Amino acid sequence: MPTFEIGIKGIVQGVGFRPLVYNLAQSKEIKGWVRNSSNGLTIRFSTSEKQAKEFYNEVITKAPRLSSITSHSFKVVDTESFGEFTINLSHVDEEPEVLLTPDYAVCNDCLLEVADPLNRRNRYAFTTCSICGPRYSILNEVPYDRENSTMSEFQMCSQCLEEYYDPSNRRFFAQTNSCQKCGIQHFWHDSSTNWEGIQCDDWLTNSLNLLNKGKILAIKGIGGFLFMADATSEQAVKELRRRKNRPSKPFALMMLNSEMLKQYVCVSGSELAEWYNETAPIVLFNTRPEHKLPKQIAPSLHELGVMRPYTPLHQILINEFNKPLIATSANLSGSPIIFRNDDIDELKEIADAVLSNNREILFAQDDSVIRLTKSSRKILLRRSRGHAPNVFQKGISPDEKLFAAGAQLKSTIGMTYRGNLLISQYIGDSDSWETQQLYSRVFDHWVSVFKPNIEVVLADRHPGYFSTQFAEKLASEKKLELQKVQHHEAHFTAVLGENELWDDRTLGIIWDGTGLGNDDHIWGGEFFLYENRKIHRVDHLPYFDHILGDKMVKEPRISLLSISSGFEELPTILSQKFTSAELNLYLKLLGQNSLKSSSMGRLFDAVSSLLNFCDKTSYHGEAAMITEASAWQNSSKIKSSYLDSSEKLIPERLIRHIIHDLKKGQSISLVSYKFHYSLVKWIEGIARKTGVTNLAFSGGVFQNKLLVELIEEELGEKFHLHFHKNLSPNDECISYGQIMHYLHISKNDIP
């Protein structure tokens, strides 16, 4: 009989593919083998040509639910004879092509075992199987095998080995398989142990005792540590805020199930489906007016971010606690999530105790965060655990060997290798040294695993960004080509790329807080036209003065002062926001200033300050979020604009209109709503003037669910609307946009 070979590429490891192929081959009495390789999955077997093609078709059409196949092949090879069908040892190629499998939440079958008093995994906090548990966060090398992960430290006991080699078992070739006999151990750290950590089998009792006293516990999860506390305790929430030095940024919550969830938030069908997704993200839900949770969880906001327990450990804990828990990333202000046991000294500054374990985390990951509009459009606010690092992109040549350094805030990196494209998990704001170290660690690990042979380095134009400096140093040391991409053009090419709009004339609405423009001013309220592989800036928010650097970004009152400084008489409200000394100094700076801004983020800041929501922020985007939350409270939903149908949005004029409304006694929520609606009408006016039918949106402003919903309602039947799908509209998409810009724009400009 002839011998055939099937090759499958994509996310095909750590998802139960080899067991599926094995059982399918056994059912058809086909003899041969299947194995992982650093290029994907390979199947070799001997049978008739007719049965071989049927087998090939079934393997592809019945692929595991969590797999994502990017390509597959079928060919005749030299004839071999096989005595049976086996799962062979993995094969390592010099140039790996396989995609990395993300981490998945614990599955229902494993949860049933954990809850069953008669099951040997009852209350085993690290129960996994072939379709759930950590993957990316513990992988040291490809292919995905136990010896290439941090599970290599744990030798399976006889019962686990029996499961591992049993084709009828869910744990057949499950690389993270373990149990209480042979598996991962808990360690308890607190002042009584001098924070050294002692092995702790009674971790659950210790944890419940601590939480019930209103104390703060740091627990090691899949991608790092979480600070956890009783979310129903106002005192516990306040104390966590004090210790974290986090005055108002919202905390994420963990709730046991949909029954608990519905006590506190309003839940749509699409939101619930996303919540129960195998990625188990934090989903933002509108709060119920009658909910009894402390307001300090999400001050001045109308939503709560809630995730379900995505590991057996979290499930066991919250099932016994039976109340919502604060579950926020364990980090110090401005730093990335803490994920190493060696850094527990940093945790004790905030936590009353730490529950760690002896399975190492290699890739730190925060929890992903998602919002959904009324139309079920997904807005990804943070792309991390469960979603990173793969991006499926057609048409990338294996010859493209690119590294994209991304931006400064919400940084990510991007890389192409052998036709694949990776965009990293959210790394963080690279102002801090700790985030810069994590950024470098992710880059180094990717280079070690994928051996990408980078030829071109892509970076932002801003010379002060750590990512730009990293790229410049890399290009200089390795003698690589360096190209810089304007920030907002990268946003635009990111949304063009996700929607494959390269053949379509498209208007890009790119609104965010900060980005260095091609004229060396601060851009952020941009309209770009894409046609014939060129990008043109066709309009923007009219310039106003940008003073005091990052201080203006952190203090919305300064944006209000800048925009209204040309008034014949300064608004009375400004005297309440500045001392006379501040006002005199800042007005003098405005008179001497040459740096301008078209930032929509700063316009949101100015409106927020004018409405007395926020004069000084404690976290990025706070002023805009509170303004949006206020607009949601507008019960009338009267669609009234501050602009005439063809009027350009002038910041100074807008501020005058709002002051006029406030003097007339219009409600703050109505003014906030009217501001949002005016932005939509401005977009419509520019689109009609430009004569386009395709509108594409990117930039952090489009994390605003109300704004997106108004765009859908007002413009959805008049234009073709394109938003991000699997990437965030914020600066996390910049590395991807830099790659798209190079492939589709920059290369066309190279002689």
N, C-alpha and C positions, 0 to 999 in steps of 0.2 A: 504493500500500500504506500502511496506517496506521503510525504511529510510536509506539513504546513506550519507557517509561523504567523501569529497575530501580534502586532505591536500596538500598544495603546498609550497615549500621552495625555497629560492633564493632571487633575487631582484624582489619582488612582491608587494611592497608598494610604493606609490607615483608615480606609472606609469599608473594609470587608470584601474587597474585590477578589483576592486570591481564594478565600473560602467559597465565594460564589462560583468562580470558574471551576474549582475542584468538584463541587457538588454537581454542577451542570455536566461536567465531563463524565463523572461516575454514572449519572442517570442515563447517559447515551453510550456507556461502555467504551468511551474513547480513552486511548492510552497516550501518555506524554507527560508534560510538566508545565507548570506556571511558576514564574518567579518575578520578584521586584528587581528593578535595576535603577541606576541613577538617571535613566532616561524615561522611566515609567513602568509599564507592565509588559512582560513578554510571555507568550503562550506558544509552545511547540508541541505538535501532536501528529500522529499518523492515523489516517482513516481514508475513506473514499472521498473523492472530490465533492460529490453531492452532499454528504454529511458534513464535510469540512465547512462548506459555505453556509449550511444551516446552523452549525455550531457558532461560526463567526457572527452571524446575524443575531443569534440569541444572546451571545455575550455582550454585544453592543446595546441591544434593545432592553436587556434586563439588567443593565449596569446598576450597581448600588445607588440608592437614592442620594447619598451624600457625595457621590463622585461627580466630576465634571470633565468630560472628555473633550480635549481640544483637537485631537487627530487620532486616526487609527488606520492600520494597514493590514493587508492580507497577502501572503505570497507563498509560493512553493519553494522549499529549500532542499538540500541534499537529504536523501532518504535515511531515516534512522529507525531503529526498532526499540520499542518500549515495553516493559513487562507490566506496567501499571501506570496510573496517573498520579503524579506526586506534586507537592509544593517544594520546589528546590531552593537552595540557598540563594540569596540575592547576589546580583552581579554588579560590580562597580565599574563604570566607564570613566575614562579620563575627563570627559566634558559632560557633566550632568545636565539633563534637560527637564527633569521631573519638576512639577510644581509642588510647593509646600502645602501640606494639608493644615487648615486652621484648627484651632481647638474647638471642641463641641461640648455642649452641655450634657449632663448625665441623661441617659435615656430612661423611658418609663419602666422597661424590664429590669434595669439595674435598681431603680428606686423601689420596685416591688420586693426585690431580694433584700435590700437594706432594711425595709420595714417589716420583713417576715421574721418573727422570733425563732422559727425553726430552721431558717436558712443559715448556712455557715458564714454568710457575709452580712448577717444582721448587724446593723450599726457600724459596718466597716466604711469609714469615711472616704476611701479611695477606690471604691468599686467602679470598674469600667468594663467595657466589652469591645468588640471589634468596630462598633459604630459610635462610640462616645468616649469623652475624656480628653486629656491633653494630647496635643500633637506638635504643633509649631513651637510652643513654649518650651518643650523639653528636647527638641531635636538638635543634635550636634553635627550630624552629617546625613547625607542621603546615600543610599535609599533608606526609607523609613523602616527600620528594624530596631529591635530592643537594644542591641549592642551599640547602636548609633544614637541612643538617647540616654537621658539621665535615669531611665529605668534599668540600665545595665548593672547598677549597683545591687539590684534585688533579684536573687535567684529564686525561681518558682519552686514551690513545694510540690510534692508528688500529686496532690489533688489538682493544683493549678496546671501542672504539666499534662495531666490526663485531659483536662478541658482543652488545653492548647492544641493537643493533637487529635481531638475528637471532631470529625467532620460534621457531626450532628449538633455540636454545641455552639452557642452564641460566641464563645470565646476561642473558637477555632482560629489559630494564628493571630490572636489579639495581643499586640505587642506590649500593652500596658497592664496585662493581666496580673493580679496579685490578690492576696487575701490577708486576714489578720495573722496567719501563721508566718507568712513569708514576705509581707509587704511593708508599706511605709509606716513609719512610727511618728507619733505626736510628741512634741516637747513643750513643756510649760515654763514660761519665764515670768517672774515677777520679783518684787523686792525680797520675798522670803527665800528665793533661790539665788539672790544676788544677781539676778538677770542672766545667770549662766545657762539655765535651761535644764530641766530634768525630764526623762522619758515619762510620759503620762498616759496611762490607759483610761483614767477617769476624767478625760478632758471635758466630757459633756457636763458632768456635775460641776466642775470648776467654772466652766463658761457660764452656765445658768446662774450659779451663785453670784458671779460677778455682775452679769447683766441685770439681774433682779435687784441689785443694790444701786442701780443707776450708774455703774462704772463703765469705763471704755475698754474694749477688748480689741486687739489687733490680731487678725486671723489670716494665715497664709492660704491663698486660693490658687487658681491656675496661673494667672499672670502676675501675681504679686500679692502684697498684703492689703487687707481692707480694715479700716477702723469701723467697729460695730458698736452700737449702743441702742438702748431702748428708745424707739422713735415716739413712744407715747409719753415719755418723760420730758417735760419742759426743762427741768434742771439738767438732765443728761445732755440734751441738745445744746443748751447754753454753755455748759462746761466744755463740750467738744469744740464749739466755736471759739471759746476763749483760748484753749490750749493750741488749736491749729492756727490761731490768728487769722480766722476766716469770718469776718463780721457778717457777711450777707450772701456769699455765693451759695446757691442751693445745694443741699445734700441729697444724694441718691438714697433710695429706700429699697429694702428687700421684703417681699411679702410671700406668704406660703403658697397661695393658690388664688384662683379667680374669685372665690367666695370672699376671701379677705380683701382682695383688691377692690371689689365693688362696694365695699363699705366706705371707701375713702375717695374714690375717683369715678368719673364717668367713663364708660368703656364701650367702644364700638367693636364690631366684629373684626375689622381689619387690624385694629390695635391689639385685640386679644390674640389673633393669629400670629402677629409679630412677636408678642410677648412669649408665646409658647414655642416659637421657632427654636430650632436646635442651636442657634447662636446665642439665644437668651440675652438679648441686649437690654439696656435700660430704655424703657419706652416712656415718653412724656404724655401724661394723661391730664385732662382738665379735672380740677378738683370738684368734689361735691360741696355745695355751700354749707352743708351741715356736718362736714367731717370734723372730728375732734382732735386731730393731730396738732401739735404746737406750730404756730405760725412761723417760728424761727427756723423751721426746716427749709422753707423757700420764701423768705421775706419779700412781700410786695408782688409776688408772682401768682399766676392763676393755674399753674401746672405743678404736678409732682412727677419726678422721675423715679420709676419703679422697675426693678428687675425681679425675676423669680430666682429661687435657689438653683444655681447651675452646677453645683457639685454635690455629691452625697453628704459631705460635711455640712454645708449650708442647709441642706434639706433636713438633716437630723437635728441640727440646732434650732432652726426656726419652727420645726414641727413640735418640739418640746416647749419652746418659749411661747409660741402661739400668739405672738403680737408682731406688728411691723418692727423692723430693725433699720436703723441707719446703717448704710453700707457704702461708705465713701472711700475713695482711694487713699491708702496710707502713704502720705507724703508730707513733707514740710512745705510751707508756702512757696510756690514758684518752682518747686523741684519735681522730678518725675516720681512715679510710684516706686516705693521700696519693694524689692523682690528677693534680696539675698539675706540669708541667715546672718551673715557677717555684719549686717547693718542694723541689727536689732537694737543697738545702743541709741540709734536715732528714734526708733519707735517708742522707747520708754519715756521720751520727753512728753509724749501725748497719751499713750495707753497706760492703763493700770496693770495690764498683763498682756502677754503675747502668747498666742498658740501657733507654734511653727511646726514644720515637719522636715524629714531628712531627704525629701526628693528635691533636687536642685531645679530651679527655673533658669533657663538660658535666655529667653526672650521675654522681657517685661512687657506687659500689656494692660492697659486700662480697660474698663468695660465699654463696649460700644454704646452709643446713644442715638436714639431715633425718634423723630416726630412723624405723624401721619396727618395729612390734610383730610378734609371731608370726602374728597374724591379718592382717598386711599393712596395718594401720592406720598412716597417715602422721602423724607428729608433726613439725611444722615448727618448728625451733628458731630459725631466722633466715630471714626472707623478704626476699630482695634480688635479686641478679642472676638473670635468667631468669623470676622470678615476679612482680616488681613492674612497674607500679604498679596494675594493673587489678583490680577486684573486680566480679564480675557479680552484680547485685542486681536482682531483679524489683520492680516497683511503686514506684520512686522517681519522684515527680512532677517534671516539668521546672521547676515553680515553687519547688522546694526548693533554696535557695542557701545551703549550709552550709559552714562551715570548722570542722574538729575539730582541736584543738591536741595531743591525745594526752597522754602521761605524761612523766615525767622520765627514767627508765631505759628503754633500748631504744625510744627515741622514734621515732614516725612521725607524719605528718600525714594528714588525710583531707579530702576535698572532694567536694561534689556540684555538678554543673553540667548543665543541660539533660537531666536524667534519667539521667546517668551518675554513677558513684561511683569515686573514686580513693583508694587507700590507698598511701602512699609506700613506697619501699624502707626497710629498717632504716637509720635515720640515726645512732643511737648513743646513748650516755649523755650527756645534755645538761648534765652538771656542768661540762664543759670549754668554754672559750671557742671552741675550734676547732669543736666539735660544734654550738654555738649558731650559728656563722657558716654552717655547712653547712645547718642547719635553715632559717635565713632564706633562704639561696640557693635551696633547693628550693621554698619557698613563693613567692618572688618569680618564679621561672621559671614555675611553674604559673599564677600570675596573668597573666603575660605571654602565655603560650601559649593559655590557655583562656578568659580574660576572664570569670571566673565571676560577677561582680556579687554578691559575698557579702552576705547580709542578716543571718545569725545566726552567732554565734561560740560554740563549745562548748569547755569546758575542765574540767580536774580541779578538785576542791575545794581541793587543797593550795595555799596561797598562796605557798609557797617554791619551787614548780616553775618552771623557766624557761619551760616551755610555757604555764603558767597566766599568767605575767607577760606573755608574748608576746601571748596572747589578750586580756588586759585592755587592753594598749596599743593593739592593733589595733581593738578595739571602741570604745575611747575616741576614738581619732584619726578613725575613719571614722563614728562615731556609729551603731554597729551594736548589735543586741540581743546580750547576753552571757548564756549559761546555763552553770551549773556542774553537772557530773555526778559523783556519788560514784564513786570508783575501782572498787570491786568490783561495783557495779551496772553499770558500763560493761563490765567483764569478762563479766558474766552476759548482758547484752543482745547482746554480740558473739557468744556461742555460740548464743543464741536466734536471732539473725539469720541466722547461717550455716546453721542447720538449719531455719529457717522454722517456728518453734514458737509463733507468736503466738496461735494458737487453742487451745493445749494447756496444761493445768495442769502445771507443770514445777518440779522441785526443782533449784536451782542449787548446785553444790558449787564454791565459789570460794576457792581456796587459793593464797596467794603470800606474799611477804615483807613488804611495806609498802604501806599505803594509808590515807589519812586518812578515818576513819569519820564518820558523821553525828553521833556523840556526841563528836567531837574526840579520840577515842582511836585507836590504831593497829590497824586491822583486818587480817585476812589468813587467818583460818580460818573462813570464812563459809558458812552455809546460807541460801539465799534461796528463797522460794516465789513463783513467778509465776502469777498468774491474773487474768483480767479486766482486763488492761492495767495491773496494779499489781504492785509488788515489795514483799515483806515479809521482813524478817530474822527467820527462825524459830529459828535456833540459831547457835552459834559456839563455837570453842575457848574455854574459860573464860579470863578475863583473868589475866595476870600482869604484873608491873611491867616497864615499858620505861624504861631509864635510859641516860644517856650518848649519846643521839642516834645518829649513824651509827657511833660506836665499837662499840655493841652489835651492829650489823649486820655489822661486820667482824671481831668477836671472838666466836665461838660460846661460849667459856667464860663470857661474861657472861650469855648466855641460860640456861646451865646454873645459874649462881649465882642468877639471878633466880627461876627455877622452884623451886629447892631451898632458897631462903633461909628458908622457913617451917618447914623440918624442925626437930624438937627438937634434932637433932645434925646439923651439916653433913656431907655425905659427905666421907670422908677424901681422896678424889681432888682436892677443891677446893684443898687446901693445897699440892698439887703444881703448880697452875695459876696461883696468884697469890702475890705477895709478901705478907707480913703487913700492910704499909702499904696495898697495893691492897685487900686483903680488908676491912680496917677501914673504909677510905674508901667502898668500894662498898656495904658493908652499911649504913653510915650514910645513903648516898643512897637506898637501898631503903627505909629507914625513913621518909624524908621525901617519897618520890615520890608523885605523883598521876597520872602518865601511865601508862595501861595498854595492853596489847597482846594481841590474839587471833591473832597471826601463826603460821601453820603453818610458814612458813620459819624462824622463830626456834625452833620446836619441833624441827625437823630439826637446826638448829644445836646445840641443847642435847644431843640424842642423840649427834650426831657428836663433841662434846667429851667426853661421858661415856664413849664407846667409844675415846677417845684417838686419833681420826682427825684432828681439826682444832680447834685452840684459837684460831688467828688465820688468817684467810683472806687470799689474795692476789688473788682474783678472785671475782666475784659467783656465788653458787651452789656454790662449791667444797665446802663441808661436806656439803651434800645429795648432791652427785654422788659423793663418796667413800663416803658411807653406802649409797647405792644400789649402787655397785660392790662393796662388801663383801657385800651381800645376794645378789648374783649368784653369789658364791663358795660359797653354802650348798648343798652337794650333796644334803642330805636332803630339802629342799623340804617339810618338815613344816609343814602349815598350822595353826599354833597361834597364838591371839590372847592379848593381855594384857587383853582386855575380855571380860566375860560378854555374852551375846547382846543384852541390853537396857541395858548399862552405858554411861554417858556417859564420853567420854574426858576425864580430868582430868590435866593435865600433871604435877602433883606425884605423883599416884598412878602414872602411867606410869614416871616416873623411878625410883620406889621398886621397881617390878616389875623393871625392867632391872637395877638394882643387885643385887636378889635373885638374878636369873639369873646374873649375872657371879660372884657369890660361890659359886654352885653349880658353877661351872666350865663353863657353857655357852659354846660357841664364839661369837666375835664375829660371824661371818657369820650364824649362826643367830639371834642376838639382832637383828641388822639386818633380817633377813628377817621375823622375828616382828613387829617394829615396823611394817613396811610392811603386813603382813597385818592388823594391828590397826586401821590406818586404814581399810582396806576394810570391816571388820566394823562400824566406827563409822558409816560412810556407810550401810551396809545398815540399821542400827538406826534412824537418823534417817529414812530413806526409808520404812520400815515405819510408824514413828510418824506421819509426815506423810500417809501414805496415797496416795502418788503412784506412777505407773508410769513417768513420764519423768524421767530424770536427765541433767543437763547439766553439763559440767565445763569450768572455765577457770581461769587463773592459772598462774604459772610452775611450781608444784609438779607440774603435769600434763605437764611435759616429761620426767618420770621414767617411763621405759619400763616398768620392773618394776611400778610402781604401776598404770599403765594396764593392763598385761597381767593383773595380779591382779584388777582391777576387771572386766575382760572375762570372766575365768574364773569368778569368784564371783557376779557380778551380771548377767551377760549374758543368762541365761535367765530371770531374775526381773524384770528391768526393761528398759525401752527406754533404751539408752545413747546419749548425744549428745556428741561431741567436736568440736573445731575441724577444719575440712577444708582450707581454703586459707589460713588465717591461723595464726599462732603462738598458743599459749595464754598466752605471756608478755605483757608490756606493749606489745608491738608491736600487739596487737589493740585497744588502748584507744581510739585515734582512731575506728576503725570502730564500737566499742561506744558511743561518745559519740553518733555519728550515729544508730545504731539506737535508743538511749535517747530521743533527741529525737523521732524519728519515731513511736515506738510507745508511749512512756511519758509523757515530759514534756508533749507537746502535748495529751494527754488531761487534764492538770492545769491547763491554761491556761483561765481562765474565758471 
